[in-house]
């Protein structure tokens, strides 16, 4: 069986060095560049959205470009601190308890999207309160651009040959250098397509098509729900983290599913709340 899976893998893993370039002893990794590119391109897109006052409730953007510029540092800190803390707590807690210094060893382990999301939410709430910006509108504009970061992040995961998928006989399966000798789903690319491209296009169509920003919380809710559904779907093709494996004695339930399931319900609640609030305001 395994030999057949290996034989059917017709796509070789691209020989891409995880280090994009080096300046003396300083090595710049694609993963780090992905974070920078996601934040910077998302920032530029958000500035364009703020430039379109007709997209917003009352035909006025709830925040200025200066607010957005100032928020860059807040969101960067929130993502990194939350993402690393979430990874340690959700996926690496026993090892961290034995060696607490591991929490700052970003090169030894990874980042958790769910942790990064919580860090970003805290940053948004604090920044919105400090600058008297409606919190739901703050959530909306950041949610609109997050898929850009997810797209770059998942591509970087693929380049690094990490977070690969389960064994597969699909003709597009790939033998990853760190995944053993057998063909696997390129689940990082599935996530890039769903969480990145598809979700970005869906949110953009709602923003420009039905002026969804005029219903504060709608874009944020759809993003959270869309990410949760996408992640749960891809988890059926993604290899679970080695230190956790499948949960509750199953051969399918993963930590990614457990963490993403509440997102679907929370996102649905937020979207329905936004629609009801908008209808009530018109009544």
N, C-alpha and C positions, 0 to 999 in steps of 0.2 A: 504493500500500500504506500509506504513512505517513499519507496523508490519511484513509484509511479507519479507521486506528487512532485518529486524532484525533476523527473523527466519532462513533465508538462510545463515546467516553469520556463517560458521562452523569453522572458524579459530579464536581462542581467541587471544587477544593482549598479546604478551609475557610480563611477569611480570619482567621487567628489570629496575633496579633503574637508573635514569639518572645520578646519581653520581657514577662514577666507583669505587672510593675509597676516603677515607678522611684521612688526617694526621693532627690530632688535629683539629683546627678550619678551616683548609684548605680543601675544598671539590674540588676534581678533577672530572669534568664532562666528559662524553663520547664525547660530542661535541668538547671540547678542545683537547681531545686525538685524535679525528678524524683529526683535523687540523694538529696536530704535526705528526701523522702517514702519512697523505697524503703528507706533505712537505718532510719528511725524506725518505719515500720510493720513491717518485718522484725524489729526489736528487740522490739516489743510482742508479736508472734506468738511469738518465741522465748521470751519470759518466760512466756507461757501454756503452752508445751510443757514448760518446766522445772517449772512448777507441777503437772504431772501425773506424779508419780513412778512410777505403774504402767505408764507407757509405756516405762520404761527398764530396762535389765538390772539385776537385783537390786532392782527396785522403788525405785530411788533415782537421781535425776538426777545426772550426773557433774560438774555445775558449778552454782554458785549464781547467783541474780539479780545479786549484787554482781559476780561474775566477768563476767557478761554486760554489765553497765553499764560496767565498766572496759574491756571489749574493744571498745566502740564506737569509741573513738579509734584503736585499733590497726587495726581493719578499714577505717575511713575512710581512714587514711593508706595502707594496703596497696592499696586499690582505686585511689585517685587516682594514687599514684606508679607502681604496676604498670600501670595502664591507660594512662597517658600514655607511659611508657617503652615499653610494648608497641606502641603505635601508631607511635611514631617508628621503632622497630627493624623492625617488620614491614611498615609501609606507607610510611614517609617517610624511610628511612635516607639516600639520596643527598643530599636537601635538608638534612637535619640535619648531615651531615658538612661541607657548605659553610657552614652557619649554625647552630652548636651552640646558640645562644640559643633556637632554635626549640623545644627540648625543654620549655621552661617556658611557651611560648606556647600555653596550652590553648585559647584562642580561635581559634588558627590551626591548624586540623586537628581532631583529635578524640581519642577514647579507644578503646582496644582491649579487648574483653571478655576475650580470651585473656590479655592482659597483666595486666588487673585480677584475673583468676583466679589467676595466679601470685603476684601481690602479696598477695592474700588468703591463699593457702596458706602463704606464708612467715610472714605475721602470725599465722595460727592455730597453726602449729608452735611458733613462739617463745613465744606466749602460753600454750599448753598446757604446754610444758615449764616455764615460769616458775611456773605455778600448779598443777603436778602434776595435770593433767587428761588423761584418755586421749585421745590424738590423734584416733583414729578417731571417737570420740563427738563430739569438737569439730567434726570435718569434717561429721558427720551433721547436727548442729543448725543449722550455718550453711547447709549445702546445702538444708535444708528451707525456708529463708526467702529464698534468693537469687532464686527466680522472681518474687518480689514486686518486687524492684529491677529485674529485667529487663523486667517489664511496664511499669513507669513509664518506664524508659529508652527503650524502643521507641516508646511513645506520644510522648515528647518528641522523638525523631527525626522522627516524622511531623509534629508541629507545626512543627518547624524546616524541614520540606521537604527533608530530607537522607537519604542512604542509600536512595534510592528504587529501584524495581525496573526490570526490563527492559521494552521496548516490549510492549504488550499490547492485544488486541482484546476482552478480557473486559468485560462491562457495568459492572463495578465499577472499571475502570481510571480513573486520575486523571492529569490534566495538572498536574505539579508546577511551581511558578514557576521553579525552578532546573534543571529537567530537560528543557528544550527545549519545543517546541510540541506534542509528541505524548503520547498516553496511555501510562501505565506502570502496572505492578503496584504496589499499595501494600504493598510487601514488609515495611515496618516493622510494619504491622498483622498480617501473617502471623506475624512473629516474636513479636509481643506475644501472639498467641493460642497459639502452640506453646510457646515458651520460658517464657512467663509463665503464662497461665491453665491450659493443659493440664498442664504439668509440675508446677505447684503443686498441682493437684487430684490428680494421680497420686501424688505424694509424700505428700500428706495422707491419701489412702486407704490407703497402705501403713503409715503411722505409726499411724493410729487403727484400721485394720482388722486388720492382722496383727502389730501391735506391732513394726514393723521396727527401731525404736531398740534393741531387745534383741539385735539382730545388728549390732554396731558396724561401720560401713563400708558397710552395705547401701544406706542412703539416699544417702550420698555417691556411691557407685558408680553408682546408677541416675540420679542427677542429672547426673553428668558424661556418662554414656552418652546420656541423653535429650537433653541440650543439644547434644551433638555431632551426633546424628541429625537433630534439628530444624534446626540451623544448616545442615547439608549440604543438606537438602531445600530450605530457603528460598533457598539460594545459586543454585539453578536458576532462580529468579524475580528475584533481586536483581542490579542492575547492578554489575559489578566496579568497584573503585576506579580512578578515571581514570588515576592515575599508575602503576598496575600492569597493568590490563587482564586478559585471560585469560592463563594461564600455559602454558608448554611448547608454544606454538604451537597450542593447542586453541581451540575456540570455546565452552568450557564450564567448564574448570577454573579456580577462583579461589583466592586466598590464604585466604579463609574456609574453603573445603573442606580445604585442606592443613593448616591449623591445627586443624580440628575432627576430622579422621579419627583421629588418635592418641587423642583423647578418648574415642571409642567403645570402643577396645580397652582403654584404661586403666580406664574405667568398668566394663566387663564384667569385667575382672580383679578390681577392688575388690569388686564385688558377689559374684562367685563365691568370693573369699577369705572374705568375711563369712559366706556360707552354709556353707562347709566348716568354718570355725572354730566356728560355732554347733553344727553337727552333731557335731563332735569333742568339744566341751565336754559334750554330752549323753551321749556314749558312755561 
